[in-house]
Amino acid sequence: MAKEVSSKPKQKLHVFDIINYIVFIILGLCILVPIWKVLIDSLNRVGVYQFQLWPSQFTLDGYRTIIETTALYRPFINSFITTILGTLLGLVLSTLGGYVLVQFEMPGRNFLAYLLLFTMIFSGGMIPEYLVMKQLGLVNSMWILVVKHGMNVYNLVLMRNFFEGIPDSLYEAAKLDGCSPMGIFFKIVLPLSKAALASIGLMFAVTVWNDYSTVQIYITDPNQVNFQYKLRTMVMDGDTPTTSYNVSQTTLFNAGIIAAILPFMVLYPFLQKYFVTGVNIGAVKE
């Protein structure tokens, strides 16, 4: 018997694909190599400047110093609280604002959209912003991190674009079933926007957690600073405790970097699946 010949054509590897693979491998190395160096230097007792694949003198004393430094406990709690509340406030305002902007029958919708976009291009400046924050009583308060980052027009526009991708047939079907606008929002829009909520929520969380400049400008009370600011002061300005282990400043500096990015390194794998999931996959068949 003659062997059956497969009708599936063989995929050829084009020059563009090869170049594409090479470029992305190079980009990946450009990202991973610095992170690997920081990790190895944080585990090396002796501070070195050259790149090493493995630590020459392995130690965890850099991380022990950070963990046992009680002066970091309150800033860490401040960062945790402000990150959670700032993310929740940002998601509430972005989702509600984005949902309002997709109500095509609402009078003044375009004017409101242009007004919000105007703030993305032009800003009042640092001095007017400082005066506003002072009038609101947010100077020398960690709550400024929550309020300042709670409203982000860029994320609001992204959320609006997600909502616009939901088929009109779903809105119409919900209206025929007697759903109010807020009922549609909670029963139809939000369940289909898990990918948007996860990605934009992560943007808010990273922004609030990593904010250093706001604390430097607006906060002088040591009890109100966040983890990033206190960690930077401890590592860069030599404000280390007397009970710290005998480790080099380079080791402590790199251990501080890993400690600052570790929460989101742990969180990201659990949210990664939402970044590749569509807003309305399987929601309706046209």
VENCOR-V902886 format. One line per field, one symbol per residue. psi: psi as a letter, one per 40 degrees, with the letter a starting at -180 (. if undefined). burial: b if it has 16 or more other ideal C-beta (glycine too) atoms within 10 Angstrom, else e. A space follows every 10 residues. Layout:
psi: ???
burial: ???
//
This chain:
psi: ihhhhhehih hihidddddd dddddddddd dddddddddd deehdhhidi hidihdghie dddddddehd eedddddddd dddddddddd dddddddddd eegdehhedd dddddddded diididdddd dddddefehf heeddddded hhdddddddd ddddehiddd ddddddeehi dddddddddd defddddddd ddddddddde hddddddehe hdeeiidddd ddddddeffi ieeiigiidd dddddddddd eddddddddd edddeehidf hedih.
burial: eeeeeeeeee eeeeeeeeee eeeeeeeeee eeeeeebbeb bbbbbeebee eeeebeeebe bbbebbeebe ebebbbebbe ebbebbbebb bebbbebbbb bbeeeeeeee eebeebeeee eeeeeeeeee eebeeeebbe bbbbbbbbbb ebbebbbbbb ebbeebeeeb beebeeeebe eeebbeebbe ebbebbbbbb bbbbbbbbbb beebbeebbe eeebbbbbbb bbbbbeeeeb eeebbebbeb bbbbbbbbbb eebeeeeeee beeeeeeebe eeeeee
//
